[in-house]
Amino acid sequence: MNVERQLGLVPHYVANLLIVLLVIGALRAVAGDVGIVVELVVVVAVVLAYPTLVRWLGVEPSAWDDSEKN
């Protein structure tokens, strides 16, 4: 395991977690208690959309670059 590559992903894990918390918080503020199933769907949607958003913004980590395969 390449430790430097893993450490390069830490900011993205933190950002992903913060985005999930912000979206769930906003959902609860707007819609109230929507239930765990809806919240789980929102979490999965945010987590799956994150890589696409990061690539679109051009801030993807170098660990995601397919040309650097070991």
Steps between C-alpha positions, in 0.01 A plus 500: 500500500631841404463716811546828311214416265276415795591821682414695186145364526442612860379852407250345261369261765457795738334714232265216408403454865441874547286520185291206620451663841407835343252346257336288772488804730340711227252223423401478867467879524277519194296181524527404866534136594488312170605160629814294486424349159480840329814615679682184391396560139630858523831381648547243224413758234749753637777243536447371146478851352812627678764355261319637196468844659867504603614400150270762346653766725848378408620433855518122491786342696794354311414159649196492269717536190484173306834562330688455831421131550762310698 
